[in-house]
Amino acid sequence: MNYENNEFFKNDFFNIYTFLICGIPAIGKSFFCEKLIEEIKKENQLNYNFDIIYLSFDKIENINENNYLQFQQMRDDFLKKYKETIDFCFKNINKNYFIILDDNFFLKSMRKKIYNLLMDKSFQFKNEKNNFFYLEIFLKTNNLDYVIKNNENRKDKIPNNIIIRMNEIFEYDSPYIKNKNHKIFLVENNNSFDNINFKEIIEFKKSIEKKNEVKKIIIEKNDNAKFIDNIELIIRKEISNIMKDKNFKKKGKIISQMKKEFMKEISNFIYLNNCLNEKLNIFFQKNNINEIFSNENLKNSFILIFNSFIQDKINE
């Protein structure tokens, strides 16, 4: 690629790339980041006006079942560090920045905070010649024995039960972004990394719309993300009510999976204007969906659809 003639890398453009490298502990995220950084340097060797910023949540080894509050504080600190990083980038706009975040990010809510920080900051920046690229990369495995073995070789081992539990509840869906901002790589052994095309990862920007359409898309994504967040809040409250019922025999993990399936149906309607659940389709087509949050009757009707969805799943 000829970067000297590529307008994307001219000095009057300001670009921030945020790569989230997500996966359970000991799966190989740090090694993946090393390979990604090597490729970024190689692909940008003719563009001297760029910086790579690598942030790693490497204190995770101190976490166990008994220090959850410490974990929360560390996660808040990690989010704060990312905010400080993008603040710095926006104050020094004569470069392109590749920000690599190395963390488990096992819940979509953790990743969404990063995404919202970048998007909110982008709206404050008035220069038209800017681009903001966001990509979530997941390292996933069906071979936990490989990961456990890696963990045994670490200097600071993580309790295996935490790895196993995190693998069970890992959320690989991200309804607030589109598929092109989302990649999953299977890591089953050491050779798995040889099959990953790192060059393709850093060129994902080619699939993103032209600069004059980017902000329109960002606004649409933010509106959709906020709507989905509010819907999920309603559902979470209803799940709390369901779980108070002593006659309800299903475990919380099963309810959680049902909620994911229901939220996927909602996301399909929001982004694709269609979903498999006929009751949801009819409800969204007949009503102003934004009024769900202010109209108690609409909210109750929506909750009834969710409860019906739960019962249908139980009866399957």
C-alpha positions, 0 to 999 in steps of 0.5 A: 500500500502506498501511504505517501499518496493515501489521503487517509494518512495526510497530516490534516486528518486526525484518526483514532483507532480503538481496538478492544482485545477481549477474552478470558484470562490466559487465552493469549490476549497479550501475545495477540496484542504484540503481534497486532502492534508489530503489524501496525508498525509494519503497515505504517512504516512510511507514515511517521505521524502516528502513535501506538498506545497500549493499555493492559488490565494486567492486575486481574491476577489479584482478583478472587471471589472475596475482593469484588469491590477491589475489582470494581475500583480497578475497572473504574481506574482502567476506564479512567485511564482510557478517558485520559488517553483519548483526552490526550489524543484530542489535545494533540491532533497532529497524529494518528493514534492506535489505542489497544485495550487488553482486557477480558471485557467479558460483559458487553456493558464493560465494552459499551462504556469504552465505546460511549466514551469515544463516541461522546468525545467525538461529538465534542470535536468540531474538525470535519477532517477526523475519523474514529474507528472502533473494533472489538476483537474476541479471542474465544476457545472451545479448549479450556484445557489449553487455557488452564495449561497457559495459566499454570505457566503464568508468573501470577496465576489466576484461580482456575474457577474464575477462568471457568466461570468467566468462560461460562458467562462471557457475552460475545454479542455487542448490539450497540455496534454493527458486524463490521466492528466485531471480530471473533477468532478461535484460539484452540492451541498455540498454532491458532495465532498463525492463522490470524490475518493481522494485516486485515484487522488494521485495514478494517477501516476500509469497510467503514463508510466515507468520512462525510457519512460517519457522524450520521452513522454514529448518531444513529448508533448512539440513539439505538444504543441508548434505546436498547440500554433503556429497554434492557433496564426495564427487562432487568427490573422485571427479571428481579421481580420474576426471581422473587417468585418462590415457585419459579424453579429455573436458575438465574443463569437460564433466565439470563440466557433467555434475556440475551435471546430476547434482547437479540430479537429487539436488536434485530428489529432496531437494526434490521426492522424485523425479528422472529418474535411476531408479538414484538414485531406487531408491538413495535409496528403499532406503537411509537417505541420511544414512548415505552419509557414514558407511557405506563400502559405501553411499558406494561404491554411490553413487559407482558410480551417479555413474560410471554417469551419466558413462558414459551421458552420454559414450555419448549 
